[in-house]
Structure formats: C-alpha cells, structure tokens
Amino acid sequence: MKKIIVFLMTICSGIFFATSQNNSSYWQQHVDYTMDVVMDVKTFQYSGTQKLVYTNNSPDELKRVYYHLYFNAFQPGSDMDVRLQNVKDPDKRMMEDGKSRIASLSESEMGYIHATSLTQDGQPVAFHEEGTILVVDLASPIPSGGKTTLDMKFEGQVPLQIRRSGRNNAEGIALSMSQWYPKLSEYDYEGWHPNPYIAREFHGVWGDFDVKLTLDKDYTVGGTGYLQNPNEVGHGYERPGSKVKTRGKTITWHFKAPNVHDFMWAADPDYIHDTVEMADGPTLHFYYKNDPEIIENWKKLQPKTEAAMAFFNKNIGKYPYDQYSVVQGGDGGMEYAMSTLITGKRTFSSLVGVMVHEMAHSWFQHVLATNESKHEWMDEGFTSFISSLCMNEIMEQNKENPFENSYKGYYALVNSGLEKPQTTHADRYATNFAYGIAAYSKGSIFLSQLGYVIGQDKLMEAIRKYYEDFKFKHPVPNDIKRTAEKVSGMELDWYLTDWTQTTNTIDYGIKSVEASEDKTKVVLERIGEMPMPLDILIVDAEGNQETCYVPLRMMRGEKENPYSNLKRTVLKDWSWTHPTYEFTLNVPIDDVKVIVLDPSQLMADVNEENNVYQSDP
C-alpha cells in the first residue's frame, strides 16, 4: 500500500511560522542556590555547603519542604535497585550478566548524599532521609509571599556510573555530575512532588545558581552556567593575551547560572575544549576526550550543532541563554540546563542525532519544563517531533514522513497489548517498552497528527505561540490544547481526551465502493473508537487527482486545503456517533481508479490495509 501512496502524491510539507502574544502567567516558586563544593578526585567523595533562599509565591503557608537526594538511589536495596530487579524489561545499561549493577556495588562504589546539618534562618530544623528524599519539618512556616533561608552542610560520594551520572563511565569520563546536589522538590498548584528516584523523569524549581567547585587542577570542567573566573582556571577559558593565575594543586571553578531548574557539570583531565561563537546565537562549548577515534566526528559535530540551534530558534523560539555546552559523558544522552551529556563513541549520524535530540530538550524541558513525571510525553514526545524535523533538514535525509519511526513504534505498542493511557505516571509503567513508546513515539505523534487535524502551518504557529506564552511556566496538557484551539479556531478537547487519556485507537476503512446509476457511492466506516477528520484522495482512470475532506463535527471548524495543487471538495461533517458515512462521487465507477484515506499517513490509523480501494485492472 505504501508504494501506491508514494506513487500517488507527496506529503504536503510546507511549514509557516508566526509570532505569538503572551497569556496570563501562573504563580511559580523560586529558589536561589549558593554552593561551595570540594571534590576529592581520588576517593570520589565531596563535601559542600548550600545556602538556599526559597521564595513562596504560592497562596499556601508551607510547614514542610522536601529535597531530592538522587545519589542515594545508587545503593543496593534502593528503590531504583528493587525496581530494576522487578521490571519485566530492565534497562540493559544498568544490568550485567542478567543482574542489577546497583545490587553489586560495594561501599566504596555506591553513591550517597547526606545532609549533615540544616538550619532555617539560623534555627535548627528537624530532618530525616527516606531513600532519595530528605523530609524537612520547618522551624517556622513560610507564609504565602514570604522568603526563608535554608543553610545546609552536606557530603556525598559519586557512584560508579550506572545511569546518567557517576564516575568512570564506559568511555572513560572521570566525573559525570548530574543530580549530584541536594535539590529542593517542586511545589506547584498540585502540591509537593517528592517522587522517589528510579531513573525516570524530573521536575524542578527555577532559580539562580552560584556554584564554586574545587578539584584537581588538571581537570577541565564544563556544563551548566557561565564561568566567572576564566583567567584563574585556564583550560581554554582564558581570554586572549591574558595569563592564567593557577596556584597549588587544586582550582576553584566559579559558575553562575540564571533562571534554570538544574545544574550539571562534568570533569576529566583529558578533555579537549572547543568553542564556537554563533553569529546570531549563543556561544557553543564542546568537551570531549582527546581520543583519536572520536576527534574527527566531534569536530564535524560543531557546524551541525550551529545548524540545529538555528533551526530550533526559528521553529520554536529564541534560546534564552548565552551559552550551550555539548559534553561527553553519562551513558547515552541526557539533557540538562544549558548543556547535555552524551556518549561520544558513535557514528557521525548517531552523534548528530543524539545532540539534536538533547538540544531540543532545552526548549521543551529546560525552558517550558512540564512536570515530566506526570506529562513525560509533552517533553520527550515534543522533543522527538521537532528533532525529527531538524534531522530531516540539517542531515538532508529528505524523508517523505520524518516521523515514520514514531508511527512504527506506536503501532508496535498497540499490537503488544501493553499500552496504558499517557496520563499514567512515568514511574508506574510496568515495562520500559510501554513507557518509552508512550512518551517518545506517541508523544511525537500527538503533534504530527495535530498537524494533520489543524494544518501544518497552524501546527507550527501553535508550537511557537505555546513556547512564547508558557516558557518558564510549567505548562500542562490543556495549555498546548488551548493554544492550538486559539491558533486554529477549532475545538480540540476530543483530541486531547482520546489520544492522551485513553488507549482508544484510530481505524477507518473503506467499507464499499459501488455504482449508483451514473455516479459512485462510497461508504466509509469508523472501526476504532477514536474519531478523526478525513482527507480522501481520489484518482481517476486517467491519473487525475483530487481530494475530499470530511470534517469531524465536534471540531466545529475546517482546516485549509493541505494539497493546494489539487482540487478539494469539502463534504458534510461526520458526527462521531455514526459508525458509517456515505458520500457520492459525480463520476461513473469505471472512472474511479484509486481511493485512499489519509494519503499523508500522518493519521495514526492502526490498520492501513482497509484504507485503500483500487479498481480491478
């Protein structure tokens, strides 16, 4: 069937862009971190102080706060370890010889973060650990609109690299420092979100970070934040003509990061550090091993990173920071504020692909910042959608459907019988397979299929408006739906409901094509439970093409003709309650060669076999 569709026509790919205007904002909590940390690169143990100024912008008085202590997950018997041992399809990166790598960590190899003292505005507070969560009963409640200062001393040990963060990863990076500090949990309109860490998703409070890191002078550090003392540290940061003021065996690196909700850093004695100044964009930093096997690819990666940044700036909105860093480390690819950790021993196309995906997260997770634990598809899915478009352009893939892999993944999930609604909490999926497809593939299709419903130009306009209206505001699913409604003039509650809150599937078919005197009667049927509007392609015996469009009644609107070079007939709308729909073509049946439902293949119809009628030769 695919060959027939490709033969008949090419997917309409015109994309237009528009600016947006602001919506009213939500209230947001705010936190400012000042941290001073000393790392022993021989023992991988560190100690630090943290001054945290917390502003309670909520309407509620707060008597308790929670911190995340993520490194505590890397201990035998932790929630992450137990989950890993009981999930049906464990992450292979976290397994060795069929067993949990966490379970075998020795005392010197495991990770931890412990608060050793904590005060609130100078008064001691009661606190205790519950796995990866620190529970703090405040000395004085924080009133609505009030501020408080929490001063903490803490100590930690960097675990062997198991998942995302850690020491001595498979490619030899000494320190991949993500989720490394006591991080205040987010409090929003739903309340607190102190989720135990099992290696899934995150939710954080925006604030300003002032971080000093002291470690061996031979190590180069890169990641989140703007370096404040380049002439003291050197390592490619010093300004031309200046002298490095390094003294002693250690260096203190001083970084500041404004308005972020995370802080990552990585360090290694063998990093090469390159920078690229974009003409109309941020400074790009690259940190990678001085390894002959990867240097060529990492040099070639740099212009592709520029191209990706320009693509996202144009198609989503302006990147709000002056710096972005691509850092070799971690265990695959993971996004962080102003930066990413990616493994570097890859083919060039794979290296570009992981960079593009993680960079795209800078918009959807580190600026928009949905609650990933509850709405992971809004981050992972939207990132997958825009990165597929980006790769198609900057790598000149020239795919007719850049999202084809997302559709294949979704169909596999439907056929597996393991699908759960996308409203499922990220930690509650019984399999990594079902979670991954729901978050990445089905989340991506939410947008590509929305483009089918409202039009590709309206989709891209909606994405830009969504970004402009909701950046730094933790948007929820209704926000992207309402944005698309405002841009398109259609009602889309049915779309958000069926696609994300149920496992209803789309399945339309051509039930019959029959002669009706000197005309042709076509009967369509809705087999799946999720309703959709329909684009229908008709090809006559001479190869002439035209389309028919069947609006869905509860959309209360119509999209523009996506195939502007073809004649389109808008038919009466179809109410979702009716299982069949009939229309008439004003030509004899002998003149009808082919009828195709959704020639774009952007509607996620789970059975394409009944989407095509072809007359006998």
Buried (B, 14 or more C-beta within 10 A) or exposed (E): EEEEBBEBBEBBBEEEEEEBEEBEEBEBBBBBBBBBBBBBBEEBBBBBBBBBBBBBBBEEEBEBBBBBBBBBBBBBEBBBBBBBBEBEEBBEBBBEEEEBBBBBBEEEBBBBBBBEEBBBBEEEBEBEBEBBBBBBEBBEBBEEEBBBBBBBBBEBBBBBBBBBBBBBBEBEBBBBBBBBBBBBBBBBEEEBBBBBBBBBBBBBBBBBBBBBBBBBBBBBBBBBBBBBBBEBBBBBBBEEEEEBEBEEEBBBBBBBBBBBBBBBBBBBEBBBBBEBEBEEBBBBBBBBBEBEEBBEBBEEBBEBBBBBBBBBBEBBBBBBBEBBBBBBBBBBBBBBBBBBBBBBBBEBEBBBBBBBBBBBBBBBBBBBBBBBBBBBBBBBBBBBBBBBBBBBBBBEEEBBBBBBBBBEBBBEBBEEEBBBEBEBBBBEBBBBBBBBBBBBBBBBBBBBBBBBBBBBBBBBBBBBBBBBBBBBBBBBBEBBBBBBBBBBEBBBEBBBBBBBEBBBBBBBBBBEBEEEEEEBBBBBBBBBEBBBBBBBBBBBEEEEBBBBBBBBBBBEBBBEBBBEEBEBBEBEBBEBEEEEBEBEBEBBBEBBBBBBBBBBBBBBBBBBEBBBBBBEE
